[in-house]
Amino acid sequence: MLKSIASLALMVALGVGASNSALAQGKGYLRVLVVSTEDVSRYVHELDNGKRILQRLGISVQTRVWRATFAGPEAGSVVVTQQFDSFAAFADAAKKTGADAEYSQWIMSLDKIRKIASDSLYQEL
């Protein structure tokens, strides 16, 4: 009887540990860039080129582009979000893009058509 109680306690402890680990891994990360650009259509087109590069690098990220509407003096700003499944996925993407010449050239071309007002990383609660 004592053996079965100890076994049950061990299984419960392992189960709790596994579920906490699964929850921690399930926390998403959202990178949010607020930019200003004179040519939104061109900028969005250039982001599509960036998505192609990210796919080639095997980076799994959902990128979306937004325009601020109810944002006070920031109304009209363009916001780009990149949603990552985990911090490890974000770090892996940073490592891969940092080592890729085509990605670096693409970023330099973006610098000609937009200015970054802010660049933030948010963790899902």
Phi and psi in degrees as a GROMACS rama.xvg file:
@    title "Ramachandran Plot"
@    xaxis  label "Phi"
@    yaxis  label "Psi"
@TYPE xy
-63.8474  -37.1228  LEU-2
-63.4103  -43.3405  LYS-3
-68.5365  -34.9052  SER-4
-66.705  -42.4867  ILE-5
-64.0191  -40.8529  ALA-6
-64.1674  -42.9274  SER-7
-63.639  -43.429  LEU-8
-61.4827  -41.154  ALA-9
-64.3697  -43.3883  LEU-10
-64.5511  -40.7948  MET-11
-64.0553  -44.549  VAL-12
-61.528  -43.2513  ALA-13
-65.5443  -39.4381  LEU-14
-63.8218  -42.8478  GLY-15
-64.177  -44.5414  VAL-16
-61.8416  -41.8306  GLY-17
-66.2731  -40.2646  ALA-18
-69.6033  -37.3299  SER-19
-64.5461  -39.5062  ASN-20
-64.5961  -42.8428  SER-21
-63.0184  -40.5267  ALA-22
-62.9323  -44.0973  LEU-23
-62.2139  -39.5736  ALA-24
-70.9528  -25.8799  GLN-25
-80.5815  -3.01729  GLY-26
-74.7974  123.699  LYS-27
-86.5895  164.64  GLY-28
-127.807  138.037  TYR-29
-124.759  119.082  LEU-30
-92.4476  130.789  ARG-31
-125.02  118.898  VAL-32
-113.953  126.397  LEU-33
-102.814  125.789  VAL-34
-129.573  158.845  VAL-35
-118.174  138.478  SER-36
-149.013  146.511  THR-37
-82.4013  -25.1764  GLU-38
-127.381  86.067  ASP-39
-61.9389  -42.5725  VAL-40
-59.7785  -45.0764  SER-41
-64.2629  -41.5915  ARG-42
-61.4453  -46.5083  TYR-43
-60.8502  -40.813  VAL-44
-61.5191  -42.9104  HIS-45
-64.9152  -34.8395  GLU-46
-63.5795  -34.3069  LEU-47
-62.1372  -37.9448  ASP-48
-62.9643  -39.4981  ASN-49
-64.2841  -38.2056  GLY-50
-60.2025  -38.912  LYS-51
-63.0036  -42.0487  ARG-52
-64.3413  -44.2601  ILE-53
-60.7571  -40.0489  LEU-54
-62.7096  -43.3295  GLN-55
-60.0013  -35.7324  ARG-56
-79.7082  -5.08614  LEU-57
76.8539  27.1125  GLY-58
-93.9332  123.476  ILE-59
-95.4823  105.808  SER-60
-150.898  141.548  VAL-61
-98.9082  116.868  GLN-62
-108.043  131.678  THR-63
-135.153  153.08  ARG-64
-120.707  134.344  VAL-65
-128.101  156.296  TRP-66
-119.794  127.179  ARG-67
-68.0189  130.486  ALA-68
-111.129  -61.3987  THR-69
-95.1164  82.3826  PHE-70
-140.341  24.6663  ALA-71
56.6718  -132.411  GLY-72
-67.9081  -12.2975  PRO-73
-90.6533  1.66084  GLU-74
-56.0536  136.524  ALA-75
94.758  -13.6721  GLY-76
-62.744  150.778  SER-77
-101.216  131.992  VAL-78
-122.114  129.99  VAL-79
-112.24  129.635  VAL-80
-116.976  143.135  THR-81
-127.113  117.643  GLN-82
-101.832  122.753  GLN-83
-111.245  147.191  PHE-84
-69.6787  -26.0592  ASP-85
-160.34  168.53  SER-86
-66.309  -34.2253  PHE-87
-60.9903  -39.7246  ALA-88
-65.9311  -39.5261  ALA-89
-63.1257  -46.7661  PHE-90
-63.7033  -39.9573  ALA-91
-63.169  -41.5555  ASP-92
-63.4315  -42.8386  ALA-93
-62.0996  -40.4816  ALA-94
-65.508  -46.5696  LYS-95
-66.3269  -44.416  LYS-96
-70.2144  -32.9701  THR-97
-66.238  -23.9963  GLY-98
-100.551  3.98094  ALA-99
-106.974  121.758  ASP-100
-64.8638  -42.2819  ALA-101
-63.0938  -41.5741  GLU-102
-63.1687  -42.894  TYR-103
-61.4137  -41.708  SER-104
-65.43  -38.7044  GLN-105
-63.1176  -44.9792  TRP-106
-60.492  -42.6703  ILE-107
-62.1978  -36.3357  MET-108
-68.4861  -34.0929  SER-109
-65.1314  -35.1154  LEU-110
-60.2224  -19.0378  ASP-111
-81.0615  -20.3862  LYS-112
-119.186  -0.795793  ILE-113
-151.167  157.454  ARG-114
-123.228  130.912  LYS-115
-83.1196  121.745  ILE-116
-86.1108  -36.8048  ALA-117
-156.868  153.825  SER-118
-141.711  111.33  ASP-119
-129.703  156.69  SER-120
-123.95  126.231  LEU-121
-114.513  142.169  TYR-122
-106.898  132.801  GLN-123
-66.65  139.226  GLU-124
